[in-house]
Every structure is written in structure tokens, then in C-alpha cells.
């Protein structure tokens, strides 16, 4: 039910009731404007209760529910945004695989998987980064390509194994 031309920002998780805080919703309330729409994908049973405090988000957000085929839903999004939390590492990689840039604070699983290019220091910086993706199409395209590259590295099990073994050998040779 979300119009295709909307700039869809996805927040993904199975514990959104615990992980989406008033601090996060407040900054999203201030951020979501124009053609942006915020979609919560996963399990967020209390969405209707939480969202009532944020009039802008009542109109400009949706609870999309849980979906087993997460990649099919990621294709609909434009940006993956992560609240401060420990989880989310897998869904972030899935988003990047589909070309969605990530915006996350430099904390938790998402920050580790996304890498420095996609991290910000706090929620105010999160707001600024989201707005940059929304307004700067060239930057968006560049970072979409960076996301795809990062996902390929993270999903390259054989290549990553070789890299780890080379690092171990290098460290062992330094000891001798």
C-alpha cells in the first residue's frame, strides 16, 4: 500500500518493540519529510501504540509485518536505517545485497557488518545522513554501489576464509 515513488526507509528487526525507542522515533519524526516514508519490517506488535506519540509518523510510516522472504521486501526499499541496538547484522547485509545504503550508529552488529562508510556518531548525524541520501542522488548512487560491494565481501565465504588464513600466517611470521 506504499506508493512506488516514495523514498522508503526501512527499519528491520524481530525485536522492534524493544529496539525502537522514543529517542529513535523522535529523530525519525523530525527527519521524515517530503516524499519519505518509514517502513517497519519484522515484528513490532506495539507499533500502533508507539506511533501515536508522533503525528508526522502516523501519516508517514507503516508497519509492514514479518516476511519470510526478506529479500523481496528489501527490493522495495531505498534506505536501511538502524536504531541503536545489538542485533540486525543479517538484515543489514541483505539490504546492502539489494543495493540499499545503510545508516547506523557506530555500535552493534549492523555497524560491524556495514563498515565505517555507513556509520554515524549519533542520532543527529543519522538525521543528516538520511537527508543527504534523500536529496543528493549522485551520493545515493555511489553509496548504493558501495553497499553492493560490501555485501559481496561479507557473503564471499571462501574469499574471507583465505583472507583470514593469510592474516594468521602473517601474524605468525611476525612472531618468529
C-alpha positions as CSV (number, residue, x, y, z in Angstrom):
1,X,0.0,0.0,0.0
2,X,3.0,2.3,-0.2
3,X,3.3,4.3,-3.4
4,X,6.2,3.3,-5.5
5,X,7.6,6.8,-5.9
6,X,8.0,7.1,-2.1
7,X,11.6,7.1,-0.7
8,X,11.1,4.1,1.5
9,X,13.3,4.0,4.6
10,X,13.3,0.5,6.2
11,X,13.8,-0.4,9.8
12,X,14.1,-4.2,10.1
13,X,14.1,-6.5,13.1
14,X,12.3,-9.2,15.0
15,X,12.5,-7.3,18.4
16,X,11.4,-3.9,17.3
17,X,9.2,-3.5,20.4
18,X,12.4,-3.4,22.5
19,X,14.8,-1.9,20.0
20,X,12.8,1.1,18.7
21,X,13.0,3.7,21.4
22,X,11.4,7.1,21.9
23,X,14.8,8.7,21.1
24,X,14.8,6.9,17.7
25,X,11.2,7.7,16.9
26,X,11.7,11.4,17.9
27,X,14.6,11.8,15.5
28,X,12.6,10.0,12.8
29,X,9.6,12.3,13.4
30,X,11.9,15.2,12.8
31,X,13.6,13.6,9.7
32,X,10.7,12.1,7.7
33,X,9.5,14.8,5.3
34,X,8.6,15.3,1.6
35,X,8.3,12.1,-0.3
36,X,9.9,10.0,2.5
37,X,8.1,7.1,4.1
38,X,9.2,5.0,7.1
39,X,8.5,1.2,7.0
40,X,9.0,-1.1,9.9
41,X,9.6,-4.6,8.7
42,X,9.7,-7.5,11.1
43,X,7.9,-7.9,14.5
44,X,6.7,-4.7,16.0
45,X,3.5,-5.7,17.9
46,X,3.2,-2.3,19.6
47,X,3.7,-0.2,16.5
48,X,0.2,1.4,16.7
49,X,0.8,2.3,20.4
50,X,4.3,3.7,19.9
51,X,3.4,5.7,16.8
52,X,0.5,7.6,18.4
53,X,3.0,10.0,20.1
54,X,4.4,11.1,16.7
55,X,1.8,12.8,14.5
56,X,4.1,13.1,11.5
57,X,4.9,9.3,11.7
58,X,1.2,8.4,11.9
59,X,0.9,9.7,8.3
60,X,4.3,8.8,7.0
61,X,5.1,5.4,8.4
62,X,3.7,1.8,8.1
63,X,4.2,-1.4,9.9
64,X,4.9,-3.9,7.1
65,X,4.9,-7.0,9.3
66,X,7.0,-10.1,9.2
67,X,8.1,-11.7,6.0
68,X,10.0,-14.9,5.4
69,X,11.3,-13.7,2.0
70,X,13.1,-10.6,3.4
71,X,15.0,-10.0,0.1
72,X,11.7,-9.4,-1.8
73,X,10.8,-6.7,0.7
74,X,14.3,-5.2,0.7
75,X,13.9,-4.6,-3.1
76,X,11.0,-2.2,-2.3
77,X,13.1,0.0,0.0
78,X,15.5,2.8,-0.7
79,X,17.5,3.0,2.5
80,X,18.1,0.8,5.6
81,X,18.2,2.7,8.9
82,X,19.2,1.1,12.1
83,X,18.3,2.2,15.7
84,X,20.9,1.8,18.3
85,X,20.8,-2.0,19.1
86,X,22.9,-5.1,19.2
87,X,21.1,-7.1,16.5
88,X,20.3,-6.5,12.8
89,X,23.6,-7.7,11.3
90,X,22.0,-10.1,8.9
91,X,19.2,-7.9,7.6
92,X,21.7,-5.1,7.0
93,X,23.8,-7.4,4.7
94,X,20.6,-8.4,2.9
95,X,19.7,-4.7,2.4
96,X,23.2,-4.0,1.1
97,X,23.0,-7.0,-1.2
98,X,19.9,-5.3,-2.8
99,X,21.8,-2.0,-3.1
100,X,20.3,-0.2,-0.1
101,X,22.7,2.1,1.6
102,X,22.8,1.7,5.4
103,X,22.6,4.4,8.1
104,X,23.6,3.2,11.5
105,X,25.4,4.5,14.6
106,X,28.8,3.0,15.2
107,X,27.5,0.4,17.6
108,X,26.4,-3.2,17.3
109,X,26.2,-5.9,14.7
110,X,25.0,-3.6,11.9
111,X,27.9,-1.2,12.4
112,X,30.4,-4.1,12.1
113,X,28.8,-5.5,9.0
114,X,28.1,-2.2,7.3
115,X,31.5,-0.8,7.8
116,X,32.7,2.7,8.6
117,X,31.3,4.3,5.4
118,X,27.8,3.7,6.6
119,X,28.2,4.7,10.3
120,X,27.4,7.9,12.0
121,X,28.2,9.0,15.6
122,X,24.7,9.7,16.9
123,X,21.0,10.3,16.0
124,X,21.5,13.9,14.9
125,X,24.1,12.7,12.4
126,X,21.7,9.9,11.4
127,X,19.2,12.6,10.5
128,X,21.7,14.5,8.4
129,X,22.8,11.3,6.6
130,X,19.3,10.3,5.8
131,X,18.6,13.8,4.4
132,X,21.8,13.6,2.3
133,X,20.7,10.3,0.8
134,X,17.3,11.8,0.1
135,X,18.5,15.0,-1.6
136,X,21.8,14.0,-3.2
137,X,21.1,11.4,-5.9
138,X,24.7,11.2,-7.0
139,X,25.8,10.4,-3.4
140,X,23.0,7.9,-3.1
141,X,24.1,6.1,-6.3
142,X,27.7,6.0,-5.2
143,X,26.8,4.6,-1.8
144,X,24.4,2.1,-3.2
145,X,27.3,0.7,-5.3
146,X,29.5,0.7,-2.1
147,X,26.7,-1.3,-0.3
148,X,26.7,-3.9,-3.0
149,X,30.5,-4.2,-2.9
150,X,30.4,-4.5,0.9
151,X,27.7,-7.3,0.7
152,X,29.8,-9.2,-1.8
153,X,32.8,-9.2,0.5
154,X,30.6,-10.3,3.5
155,X,29.0,-13.0,1.5
156,X,32.2,-14.3,0.0
157,X,32.9,-17.1,2.4
158,X,35.7,-18.7,0.5
159,X,37.5,-15.4,-0.1
160,X,37.0,-14.3,3.5
161,X,38.4,-17.6,4.8
162,X,41.5,-17.2,2.6
163,X,42.0,-13.6,3.9
164,X,41.7,-14.8,7.5
165,X,44.3,-17.6,6.9
166,X,46.7,-15.1,5.3
167,X,46.3,-12.8,8.2
168,X,47.0,-15.7,10.7
169,X,50.1,-16.6,8.7
170,X,51.3,-13.0,8.6
171,X,50.9,-12.7,12.3
172,X,52.7,-16.0,13.0
173,X,55.6,-14.9,10.8
174,X,55.9,-11.7,12.8
175,X,56.3,-13.7,16.0
176,X,59.3,-15.7,14.6
